[in-house]
Amino acid sequence: MATSPVNPLTAVLDPALLEVLACPAEHHAPLVLGTPDDALALALTCTECGRMFPVRDGIPVLLLDEAALPGGQVP
């Protein structure tokens, strides 16, 4: 039986931290590991607006200016 690949961020980011991290946009929705296109991406994705925030050197960069918008939208 094949197992699902595990996002490498699970080894770097504390699960308790992931529970409290939220999108910095006005709705403050939870973030999930990976992106819609790549579950193994070194990024966190907002469950509400779809913004994708990079994780650099194990540190989530939760700056709206650094986020990628879903579908190539322009801010």
MIDRENTOR-70040 format. One line per 5 residues: number of its first residue (from 1); their letters; for each residue x, y, z of N, C-alpha, C. Coordinates in steps of 0.001 Angstrom, whole numbers, plus 524288, in hexadecimal, padded with zeros to 5 digits. Example, Ala and Ser with C-alpha at 12.3 -4.5 7.8 and 13.67 -1.06 7.14 Angstrom:
2
1> AS> 83386/7E9C6/81E78/8300C/7EE6C/81E78/83390/7F31C/81E78; 83232/7F736/81BA8/83566/7FBDC/81BE4/83264/8001E/81EBE
This chain:
75
1> MATSP> 8034C/7FB6B/80000/80000/80000/80000/8037B/804D6/80000; 8026E/80880/7FC70/8058F/80D45/7FC01/803FD/81127/80040; 807DB/813F2/8022A/806BA/817F7/80613/8070C/81D4D/80381; 80425/820F8/80585/8043D/8264D/80381/8094E/828EA/80522; 80B98/82BFE/80199/8104F/82ED6/8031A/80F11/832BA/8076E
6> VNPLT> 812DD/833AB/80ABD/8122E/83740/80F21/814F8/83C58/80DE7; 81250/840B1/80EC0/814AB/845CD/80DD8/8195D/8466A/8116C; 81DE0/8480F/80F47/82295/848AB/81283/821F7/84CB6/816DB; 81E26/8501A/8166D/81D54/85409/81A84/81B7D/85198/81F9E; 81948/84CEB/81F61/8177A/84A71/82436/81C06/84951/827E3
11> AVLDP> 820BA/848AF/825C0/82554/847BD/82906/827A9/84CC9/82B20; 8264D/85132/828B6/828A5/85638/82A23/82508/8597C/82D96; 8200A/85986/82C4F/81C4D/85CCF/82F25/81984/859AA/83362; 81968/85BC5/837FF/816C8/85953/83C72/810E9/8591C/83B5A; 80E6A/85497/83C02/808C6/8542F/83B23/805A0/8581A/83E62
16> ALLEV> 8076B/8594D/84312/804A6/85D27/84651/804E8/8628E/843CE; 80941/863C4/84144/809C2/868C4/83E88/80604/868F6/839EC; 805B2/864AF/83700/8022C/86488/83284/7FC7E/86563/83420; 7FB1C/863AC/838C9/7F5BD/86459/83AA2/7F460/86A0B/83BA5; 7F83C/86D4A/83CE6/7F717/872BD/83E36/7F874/8768F/839D8
21> LACPA> 7FB68/874DB/835EC/7FCA6/8785D/83197/7F7B8/8798A/82E7D; 7F742/87E65/82CB2/7F2B8/87FF7/829A3/7F467/883C5/82567; 7F157/88416/82165/7F24D/887B9/81D20/7F230/88D4B/81F43; 7F5E6/89095/81DAC/7F5F0/895F4/81F99/7F1E2/8997A/81CF6; 7EF0F/89780/81912/7EAF0/89A9B/81699/7E66F/89B4A/81A72
26> EHHAP> 7E2B8/89E7A/8190E/7DE8E/8A016/81CA8/7DB51/89BA4/81EF5; 7DAFD/89724/81C67/7D7B1/892DB/81E5B/7DA81/88F47/8223C; 7DFB3/88F67/82265/7E2DA/88C56/8261E/7E181/88684/8261C; 7E0F6/88457/8217F/7DFA6/87ECA/820F6/7E464/87B54/82219; 7E370/87663/82366/7E7C4/872BB/82462/7EB06/871D2/81F76
31> LVLGT> 7EFD1/8700A/82053/7F365/86EC3/81C15/7F449/868DD/81BFE; 7F51C/866C1/8174B/7F643/86134/816B0/7FB79/86092/813DE; 7FDFD/85C17/814A5/802FA/85AFF/81227/8025B/85A4C/80C48; 80644/85C0E/8095C/80659/85B48/803BE/80305/85F3D/800D6; 80261/85E39/7FBC3/7FF23/86186/7F86E/7FB14/85E0B/7F5C8
36> PDDAL> 7F71D/8605D/7F352/7F332/85D1A/7F0AB/7F592/859A3/7EC6A; 7F9AB/85B86/7E9D1/7FC22/8588B/7E59D/80062/854D5/7E77A; 80288/855C8/7EC20/806F2/852AB/7EE07/806A9/85215/7F3F2; 804C9/84D97/7F5A9/80434/84CA0/7FB4B/80970/84C88/7FE1E; 80DBC/84BF5/7FB34/812EB/84BB8/7FD96/815D3/850EE/7FD4A
41> ALALT> 8134B/854F5/7FB40/815DA/85A10/7FAB8/8174D/85C4B/8000C; 81B93/85F34/80025/81D4F/861CB/804F6/81A59/866EE/8057D; 81554/86663/8069A/811E1/86AEA/806F4/80D48/8699B/80A80; 80AB0/86DB8/80C46/805D4/86D3B/80F36/801A0/87004/80C0C; 7FD0A/86D9F/80BA0/7F8D3/86FD3/8087D/7F428/87125/80BEA
46> CTECG> 7F1F4/875C8/80AFE/7ED53/87787/80DDE/7E893/8746E/80C0B; 7E584/8728E/80FBD/7E0DE/86F7E/80E7B/7DC57/872E2/80CA3; 7DCC3/877FD/80D3E/7D890/87B8F/80BB0/7D9C2/87E33/80675; 7DE15/8810C/80628/7DF3F/88428/8017A/7E2E4/88164/7FDA8; 7E57B/87D33/7FF61/7E8EE/87A48/7FBF4/7EE6C/87C73/7FB64
51> RMFPV> 7EF9B/880B7/7FE31/7F4F2/882C9/7FDEF/7F8C0/87E9C/7FFC4; 7FD4E/87E77/7FD21/80153/87A9F/7FE62/8061B/87D7D/80075; 80786/87C42/8054B/80BDA/87EDA/807F3/8109B/87B42/80801; 81527/87D3D/80664/819D3/879EF/8065F/81BBF/878C5/80BE3; 81E8D/8747F/80C57/82147/8732C/81132/8270C/872FA/80FC0
56> RDGIP> 82A13/8767E/8120E/82FA7/876E2/810CF/832DD/87584/8159D; 83657/871D0/814FF/839AF/87011/8194E/83675/86E8A/81E15; 831EA/86C2A/81D1E/82E92/86A5F/8215B/82B44/86E96/823E1; 82B54/87354/821A3/82867/877B7/823E4/82417/8795F/8201E; 81F1C/87913/821C5/81ADA/87AE6/81E6E/81B3A/880D1/81D9E
61> VLLLD> 81AFA/8826F/818B7/81B2E/88802/81767/8158B/889BF/8167B; 81309/88BA5/81A96/80D7D/88D00/81A54/80CBB/892CD/8192A; 80F1C/89486/814F7/80E94/899EA/8132C/80B37/899E3/80E43; 8072D/89D31/80E27/803BA/89D4C/8099E/806B4/89E88/804A1; 80AB7/8A1D5/804EE/80DCF/8A334/80050/81101/89E9C/7FE45
66> EAALP> 8120B/89AC5/8017D/8152B/89636/7FFF7/811BF/891AB/7FE1B; 80CAD/8920B/7FEE6/80924/88DBB/7FD9E/80816/88D75/7F7C4; 8076F/888AA/7F5E4/805C0/887D0/7F083/7FFD4/88735/7F09B; 7FD40/889B8/7ECE8/7F794/8895A/7EC9E/7F601/884B0/7E945; 7F192/88250/7EA6E/7EFDD/87DCB/7E764/7EE91/87F52/7E1C8
71> GGQVP> 7EFC9/87BE5/7DE2D/7EE6C/87CCB/7D8B6/7F114/88170/7D639; 7F568/8832F/7D86D/7F83F/88798/7D62D/7F56D/88CCB/7D6A0; 7F1CA/88D35/7DA42/7EEFE/89223/7DB10/7F2D2/89673/7DC7B; 7F162/89B29/7DB27/7F486/89FB8/7DC83/7F208/8A253/7E13A; 7F540/8A3C5/7E52D/7F302/8A634/7E9E4/7F04E/8AB5A/7E8C4
